[in-house]
Amino acid sequence: MIGLVEQEAPGTSLRRGCQVLCVSRATLYRHRHPRRPAAAEMELRDALQRAALAWPSYGYRRLTHELQRQGYRVNHKRVRRLMRQDNLLCVRRRRFFATTDSAHGRLVYPNLARTLTVRGPNQLWVADITYLRLRHEFVYLAVMLDAWSRRCIGWHLSRHLHEELALGALEVALAHRPVPPGLVHHSDRGVQYASGAYTTRLTEAGLAISMSRRGTPYDNAYAESFIKTLKHEEIYLNEYADLAEAEASIEHFLVEVYNRRRLHSALGYRPPAEYEARATQTMAVTPL
């Protein structure tokens, strides 16, 4: 089709040819005058492929920011075109397995997070539980996030889906983070989070208790998004032989990869640790 443009009468404009073929002028030039990729483009494509392999679930926008952080001058349109040409696809989703048991008679708390505007660290912590398939068994992972920075501040892995699982992640968070007045702890209304031992520990530590509404997972969207990222970028890409191997791999991902290297669009395409550090410096020099 594009060869027809060259057969048009001399008076036919290039713009008209592009309109007829429904292509951009840049696309037309690429097909009329094919050229061998320059060394700079080959270097960019190599960097893009390596980034896509390192971050299999990254889309073209997040990969664009990753390349820009590495010093490449590139926009998202070019990255999307190169990804399409090189067939760089994201990891497919897997089937969902529920870990929330809200059919209990324990006290359920109102959702305080719905009306909370988070403007800094340690104002809203969100918690959730997911599962991992090992070679011969299932194990369960409880996590705690700071909703402001999306940083994972606590986690605990166990073979049992009991209240001790959630308590383990909570204790890690309490050991590493201060609890200022007004800090809200939000979770689903699962039995682990509604247990007497868990709610008592929250009250003793000075946290206000908040829970999602029944059948409304979007009430805990921060944690749901984190679990999705964890599964696509760590769990689905590995086969853990045993609990010890899973613990080591999960800890490395949460501490070194997710908190310190993974880019978050909601944070201006920065990792959580970097976002917290920059925001803390800004707060320190901003006059009251």
Phi, psi and omega in degrees: 000317184292333177296338179296331181299324181289341181268357180292159176302153184303332183281350180291127184280155176297324179298318179297320178298319178295321179295318180297317183273353180059046178229162176280163179296323179297318178298318180298316180295322181298322182278328180282330183230070181298144181221158177285140181301136177287165181299322180296321179291321177297321177295319178296315181296324177295316178296321178296317180295319178294321178294320180294326177288323179289327182234078189297336182263002177292136170272183186293329181291314180291324176295326176300313179294325177297316179293322178296324177293335177275358176103003180275137177267099186209147176252172187292333179294318179292319179298317179298319180294317180293323178296320179294319180293323183266004176057049179268098186255157178277163178290139180284156179283158176243172184292145183274142177230121187284140175238002183263123175245100181258007179273074180220165182260018182276164183296133177249134185262153179291160181278104178273339185288337184298325183255009183267126174261114185271121182238004181191178181290156175057040171250329178214118172255139179237143185232151177199169181228140174222181183236158175231139176265116173270185183295324184232007183197170171257144171229167188233144183237124173256138182228157176226131181239150164273116186296333183292313183256355184065013182284137175280119186248357178195145177201156179205136182246137183208158175278349187239141181267057183252178180296333179297333177298308179293321179298324180299315178294321179297316182296324177297316179297317180294330180285339185245354184228144174286161179241089180286161177301137178092358179298129182254133173255119182244140178207178168284181182262030178298160185297330180295320182275340179266359182295154180298319181295321183287312181294327177295319179295321177298315181295318179299324182279350178092019179266140173278139187263131180224142180224151179290158174287158181299133176066024182232079182296337180292345175296338178243048189297324180300313181291320179299318179295320179296315180300319178300314178297315180301316181293314185287330186255353179225299190294311183291343183266000184228156172238104184276131181285321183207180183297320181296318179293320178296318180299315182295317182290317179296318180297317178298316181296314184293316186279310188270325186264299186294309184288327190248344185231330187287134181274138180242124181298324181291344180254023182071032181057052173233154173289156181303317182296318178294320180298316179296318182296316180293317181294323179296319177296319179296316179297326183289328183261352180283125181291150180286000000 
